[in-house]
């Protein structure tokens, strides 16, 4: 019985190895942010061109549109995580970016060892290089979820039409003021807590060692702090991180992307920029890279 189960399992894996590359891409959806983070890390290790630029960060810099960044810039931005995960993936993969754009906002988040190991362990990388069926993109569940979503979307369009109902207008991106203020209240509560000084110093030291090593290898490192609502930027946590990073990486010795401006940056929830504002950050990056 066990042998028969193993044979069936092996046959299914072999069959999927040949079927998966021929599956239509329009019926594909990676379910959930955790799985999407794994997909991003795996894609960098497997497919990022040698010497490509890398954006390392959290959900804040994840708002930077990949199409606007262009194919020369790979995103190692992890919602729910932070730039320390990206630094470790770069180190273990043995890749030296031509330029590293390092978001400083959430350096207090630990590196995700589960994600890092999944993306960089040699046997996993070898397996994925031989068969895309073992990548996050190649999971059968990604196609199952995609097909269900496609069928559901079609049903939502067809059923109202059969009943003569007018299509429902799409919702706008602006939040109800009460909802927005509730988010801001939560943000203020979270960001008003000062990080442990010893822990913050340890993290800054780790970043310094990694950055200096990358620069010796020829990488140009650019630090940047993603903008947020003005009332949040000088609270205890962001102020402590800003002070520690600026002391360790002073302008004149290290490169910083200037994102200051006279008008406030617009966000969707106090923390994350609107798409139009994220485009402005990409424009600033393009301006600076011409000087590197």
N, C-alpha and C positions, 0 to 999 in steps of 0.2 A: 504493500500500500504506500509506504513512504517512498520507495523507489519509483513507483508510478507517478506520484505527485511531483517528484523531482524532475522526471522526464517531461511531464506536461509543462512544468514551470520553465524549464530550459527551452522547450519548443516555443513557448509563448514569447520569451525574451528574444530568441532568434528571429521569430516572425516579426516582432515589433521593430527590431533593428533594421529590417528591410522596408517595412511599411511606413515608419515614422518620417523619413526624409521626403516621402511622396505625399504626405498629408497636406491639405490646403491650408495656407497660412491665415486665411480669413476666419477660420474656425479654431482659433487658438486664444486662450486666455489663462495667464498664470494666476491661480487663486490666492489672494491674500498678500499682504505686504511682506511677511516673513519670506515667503517663497519668491517674491519679486526681488528681495534683497539678495537671496542666494543666486538667482538668475543673473543679476548684475555682476556679482563677484565672479561667478564662473565665466561669464562672457569676457570679462577683462582678462582673466588668466589665460583663456583659450584663444581669444580673437583680437585683443587690442594690438594694434601695430607697434612694433618696436619704436621706442622713443616718442610715443604719443604723449600729449598733455593729459593730465589727470586732475579732476576736481574732487577733492576729498572733503566730505562733510556729512551733514545730517539732513533731516527733512527740510531745513531752511534753504540750503543750497540745492536741494533736490528740485526746488521750484524752477531752477534754471533749465530752460527747454533744451533738450538734447539736439534737436534740429537746428536751433539757433547757435548752439555751441559749435556745431559742425563735427564731421567725422574725425578730425584731428584731436578732439578732446573727449576723453572717456570719463564718465561719471562714476565715481565710487562714493556716492552720496546715499546714506542709509537711513530712511525714516525709522525712528525708534532707536537709532544708534548714533554714532558720531565719527569724527575723522580718525580716531585712533585705530578703528577697524581698518580703514583704508590704508593707513601707514603700514600696518602689519601685513596686509595682503601684498602690498608693493614689495616689502622686504622679503617675504617668503617666496614670492613668485620670481624673485631675482630680476625684476624689470626696473629700469631706471627711466622715469619719465623725462622728457625734455623740459617740461614745466610742470610744477606741482602747485595747484591753486588750493590753499589750505584754509578752510573755514574754521574760525577760532571760537565760535559761539558755544559749542557743546563739547568741549574737551573734557568735561567732568564725567562723560559717559564712558564706561569701560569698553575695551575692544571685545567684540563678539567672537569668542574662541570657537564656538560651534560653526559659525559661518566661515570663519577664516580656515579652519581645518577642512571643511567640506570643499572649499574652493581651491586649496593649495596642496593638500596631501598628494604625494607623487602618484600613488596607485590610482587615486580618483582621477587625476589629470590624465594619466595614460589611458585609462578606460574611456574617458570622454573623448579623447583624441581619436580613438578607434571607432567609437559609436556614439552619435548624438542622442541615441535613445537613453543614455544615462545622464544626460544633462537635465537641468531644471526645465528648459524649454521643451525637452523631449518626453516629459512625463505624460502618460496616457490621460491622467486627470486634467492636464491643461487643455487637451482637446475635448474631453468630456464637458468641462465647464464652458468652453467656448461654444460648442454646439448647442448646449442648453440655452446660453445667453442669446445666441443668434435666433433660435426658435422662439424664445420668449419675446424678443424685440419685434419679430415679424408678427406674432400674435397680437401684440399691443397696437400695431399699426392696422392689422386686418380687421380685428373684432369691432372697433369703433366705426370703421368704414362700412361694415355690413349693416350696422344698426343706424346708419345715417348720422352719427355723431360727428361733430367737428373735432379735429385733432386738438389735443390739449397743448397750449403753448408751453414751451420749455421754461423752466424756472430761471430767474436771474441769479447772478452770482452774489448779489448783496444780501447781507444778513439782516434780520429784524434787529433794530437797535437794542432791544432788551436781551436778545440772544448774544449779540456782540459784547454787550457790557458784562454779561455773565462769564463769557470767555476771558475777558480782560481781568475780571476779578480773580479768576483762577490763575491766570498768568502772573498777576501781581503777588498773589500768595506764594506761588512757587518760586518766583525769581527774587523774592525778598529774603530768602534764606542764604546766608553766607556759606560758601563751600569751606570745608575743613582746610586750613592753611597748609598743613603738612601734606595732605593728599593732593592739593592743587600744585604744590611745589614739586611733588613727585611726578605728576603728569607733565608739567612744563619741562622738567628735566628729560623725560623720555622723548618728548617731541624734539627738544634741542639736539639730543644725540642722533635721532633719526634724520632730522633736517640737515645737520652738519655733514652726516655721512652721505646723504643724497647730493648735497652741493659739491662735495669732494669728487663725486662720481660724474659731475657735469650737469646735474639737474638744477634748474633755476626755480627757486621756491618763492611763491608770492602768498603772503598772508592776507586774509580779508575777513572782516566782521560783517555778516549779513545784517542789513537794516531791519528794524522792527518799529513798533509804535514808540514815539518819543518818550512817553511816560514810563516805558519799561526799560529803556536802554541803560539808565543809570541806577537801577535797583542793585541790591547787594551782590547777587550772583554775577550778572554781567559786568558790573564794575570791577569786582575782584578778578575775574578772568582777564578783562581788558588790561588791568594794571599789571598783572603777572606776565602776560604775554608781551606787552610793550616793553617791560623792563628786560626780559630775556632776549627779545628780538627787536632792538631799537631801530627806528628808521635811520637810514644812513649806513647801517651795517646789514640790514635785511630789507627786502622789498615788501611794501604794503600797497594794496589796492585802495585808493581813496574813494570811498562811497559817501562822502559828506555832500550835502547840498542844502540850499536855503529852505526848500519846501519839505514837509514831512513825507516820508515814504508811506504808500498806501498798502494795507495788509487785508487779508481776508478774516483774520482772527486775532490780530495783535502781534503775531509772531511770523506768519508766513506771507510773503509778498504776493500781490496780485500778479497774474501773468504779464500784464503790461509793465509793471514795475520790475519784474524779474528780467524782462527784456532790456531794461535800462542798465541793469548790472552787467549783462553780457556785453553791452556796448562799451561799458567802462573797461571790461576785460580786453576787448579788442583794441581799444586805444592804448592800453598799457603794453600789450604784447608787442606792439610795433617798436617799443623802446627797449625791449629786453635784448 
